[in-house]
């Protein structure tokens, strides 16, 4: 999948991005960092400080941490 959403089910921001992507009928992979150690490790490896910075969205190789709707849409339009 071209779009990945790293987050956790209980996070209101994660829910916001899921809805954002679903309302645009975009195919994405949700990677739960709370219940899946592999996803948690992958996300931590993206950041020098090894923090669990979520929600993080990737569009191809572009990493967006907590983007505005405008920024997210810009990168989706540009890369997809």
URCOR-V918991 format. One record per residue. N is the residue number from 1. RES is the residue in one small letter. PHI is phi in degrees with one decimal (* if undefined). D_CENTER is the distance of its C-alpha to the mean C-alpha in Angstrom with 1 decimal. Layout:
BEGIN
n = <N;N>
res = <RES;RES>
phi = <PHI;PHI>
d_center = <D_CENTER;D_CENTER>
END
This chain:
BEGIN
n = <1;2;3;4;5;6;7;8;9;10;11;12;13;14;15;16;17;18;19;20;21;22;23;24;25;26;27;28;29;30;31;32;33;34;35;36;37;38;39;40;41;42;43;44;45;46;47;48;49;50;51;52;53;54;55;56;57;58;59;60;61;62;63;64;65;66;67;68;69;70;71;72;73;74;75;76;77;78;79;80>
res = <x;x;x;x;x;x;x;x;x;x;x;x;x;x;x;x;x;x;x;x;x;x;x;x;x;x;x;x;x;x;x;x;x;x;x;x;x;x;x;x;x;x;x;x;x;x;x;x;x;x;x;x;x;x;x;x;x;x;x;x;x;x;x;x;x;x;x;x;x;x;x;x;x;x;x;x;x;x;x;x>
phi = <*;-79.9;-113.8;-124.4;-118.1;-92.3;-174.9;-135.9;-52.9;-81.6;-82.8;-65.5;-69.2;-61.3;-60.1;-59.5;-69.7;-59.3;-63.5;-55.3;-70.0;-68.0;-65.1;-99.6;53.9;-91.9;-79.8;-144.5;-107.9;-92.0;-113.5;-73.5;-92.9;-90.1;-108.3;-137.2;-63.2;-61.9;-65.1;-60.4;-63.5;-59.2;-66.7;-58.1;-67.5;-74.8;-116.7;-58.3;-79.8;61.9;-78.6;-90.3;-85.4;-131.2;-74.9;-123.1;-117.6;-115.4;-120.8;54.5;-99.0;-81.0;-104.1;-123.7;-101.1;53.3;-71.8;-72.5;-57.8;-62.0;-64.2;-62.2;-62.5;-58.9;-72.2;-64.1;-62.6;-73.5;-103.3;-108.4>
d_center = <11.9;10.9;7.4;5.0;2.6;4.2;6.6;10.2;12.3;14.5;12.2;13.1;10.2;7.8;10.7;10.9;7.7;8.8;12.2;11.3;10.2;13.0;15.5;15.2;15.6;12.7;12.3;9.0;8.5;7.4;7.9;9.9;10.7;13.7;15.6;14.8;16.1;15.0;11.3;12.3;14.4;12.0;9.6;13.0;14.3;12.0;13.8;17.5;18.1;16.3;14.8;12.0;10.0;7.3;5.4;3.7;2.3;5.5;8.3;11.1;11.7;10.4;8.1;7.1;7.4;8.1;9.3;12.3;12.6;15.0;13.0;10.1;13.0;14.8;12.5;12.2;16.0;16.6;14.9;15.3>
END
